[in-house]
């Protein structure tokens, strides 16, 4: 009897547990991040559970967390869908961005070193010709990298949440190549102003950059018939 129990232990030990709710949450969020789940797309419990090798229960719990973050929405009798940004939401998020990003500029300049600037330029230069989806994500990472230098963790986390709500819910096909080139050009101008250490000039550049971004995103939403909300 003892021999049988010992013999069964390796088999039991090899049984793998399914992913946790947190792991399912992160994986679904990653799918949205890389546009494997597109804005407006329905998320089918059974399909997602099979894809993640788990049951429907962790998927549903993860989707509830994503709904609380407003990255997905639940429609009664229809299920969950990847969220799509609305004109009103985009305007409010960009206004919040402007308030926070301009506020931290003096701290960024105070803490900035030439090496930090060079590292930012080197890291993002290779992404200047990225596809539309990657360019959207790189734009967010660029601004967050600068915000990180301010050493204000609360503002950094708020900005991270704002960028997620803007870019994970915005359709990359709405962005044209010319706009992508303009974003890259404005990033260079911002870095040069930071290098000069001119706070007022940098604030003006950041404010203009964010406003033109807001105008473009809202304009692209309004120009499509399937405007969310």
C-alpha positions, 0 to 999 in steps of 0.5 A: 500500500505504501509502495503504491502511494509513493509510486503515485506521488510523482504523477500527482506532483506533475499535475500542473495548475491552471493560470491564476486570475492575475495571470489570465488578467495579464495575458488578456491585457497583453493581447489588447496591448499587441492588438491581438484583441482589437478595440470593439472586438467581442471576447468569447469566454470559451474561446479565451479559456481554451486559448489560455488553457483554463476554465471560463471562471478565471477568464470572467474574473479577469474580465471583471477586473479589466472592466473596472479599469475601463479597458473592456466593457460589458454589454447586457445579454451580449458579453464583454468587448474590448473598449473603444475610446470615445471623443469625450474620454479622449479629450478628458484624458489628454487634458489630464496628460497636459496637466501632469506632464507640464507640471513635472517638467521642472523636476525632470530638468532638475534630475536629468543627466546627459546620459539619460537623454542619450539613453532615451534617444538610443532606445527609441531611435530604432522604433522610428520606422515601426508599424502603426501599432508599435509607434502608438506604444512607443509614443507612450513609452517615450513619455513615460520614460521622461516622466520617470525621471521626475521621480514622482511615482504617483504621477508616473502611475497615473500617467501610465493608466492614462496612456493605457486608456488612450492607446489600448482603446484606440484603433491603430488603423486610424493613424496615418503615416504622416502623423507618425512622422510628425510624432517622431519630429516632435519627440526630437524637439522635446528632447532637444529642449530638455537638453537645453534645460529650458523649462518654460520652452519645454512646457510650451513644446509639451503642451503643443505636442499634447494638444496636436495629439488630442486634436488628431485622435479626436478628429480621427474618431469623428471622421469614422462612421463607427464612432464608439459610444 
